[in-house]
């Protein structure tokens, strides 16, 4: 007889800053979860510009969310995610971006099940829902992931393109991430036992956390087959590009020497690969072929944005790199 699942206590950590409408949508979807265990909901509010002043805090208080104050960007060793993590009391911590809504009412059960029942699983992520009523830019990013430039190293894009060899565990897939073949999983939905994260010094930066788990042979990720978030990434190509330039400048000007994982290649072989990738992205043709093939395969026209978006994201990062040097 199969042993009954023991549902651990869970702490949701959501970074907020002047996102009243997003926050209400996000936190309500958490509160509507059908979960037999204890749920703690933490809003880590604030940024380098201060705390929310647009009504977000009033929404959080109305929803009876635990509010902690943060004075830095979400990511980093002193960031808002780490502040929320330090205040979490649950045995499992789940990081959700404020512009996400949990789609299924049993989303939490599906995310917790691999962690509770499979000793080989170290953390769990989910896929983004592709919602037909969204603008094409948001549908495309929900398919490829939030960073088109990183499509060669992002689990979202590699899953969408069918380039990962997954292990089928019934209700979920698993995949082992290794340092020598490292890929990123994103932080818009990330669940792990707190005791697992304590072994690497807690939660700091999305990519760094997975990289440190991989270095210790602890990056076996579970991906539930039917758990999704509706991520409102962007409704404008221009806004998205400007945001990428902003994040690129933050990385090259402030974070590059204070990260465990370095995006900039250090040896000759990796530098050649990076230059080749940049040239391919600027040429349009390789990404154009991929976009057409996937549009036909998935019957989703948003894939046709692929060459434009890889070009724009590459240009944004290249511009951020050059201006940081100047």
Number of C-alpha atoms within 10 A of each C-alpha: 3 4 6 7 11 12 18 18 17 25 24 23 27 28 30 28 23 18 19 20 14 17 25 18 15 22 25 13 18 20 16 12 17 13 18 11 11 12 20 17 23 24 26 27 28 23 20 11 10 14 18 18 13 13 12 21 22 13 17 20 11 10 14 12 16 16 19 15 18 25 17 19 18 27 19 18 17 15 22 28 28 22 24 28 24 11 15 21 15 19 16 24 27 27 23 24 23 24 22 23 24 26 18 17 16 15 21 19 19 22 27 25 19 24 22 16 14 11 8 15 19 21 27 27 23 23 23 25 18 19 13 10 8 14 14 22 19 25 28 22 25 24 21 23 25 22 19 25 22 21 19 14 16 20 24 27 23 18 16 17 16 10 11 12 12 15 12 13 14 8 14 20 17 20 17 20 22 18 15 8 9 19 22 19 22 18 18 21 22 21 25 22 21 20 13 16 21 10 12 17 11 16 24 23 22 19 20 19 20 29 22 19 21 20 15 13 14 21 24 18 24 30 22 23 16 16 23 22 24 20 27 19 17 20 14 12 16 11 10 21 19 14 15 21 21 14 15 21 22 16 20 19 15 12 15 15 11 11 16 15 16 14 13 11 13 9 8 9 9 12 13 12 12 15 12 12 16 17 13 16 25 18 13 16 12 13 22 19 14 15 21 18 15 19 17 12 11 11 10 18 15 21 27 21 20 26 23 18 24 23 20 23 23 24 19 22 21 16 14 22 18 11 12 15 8 6
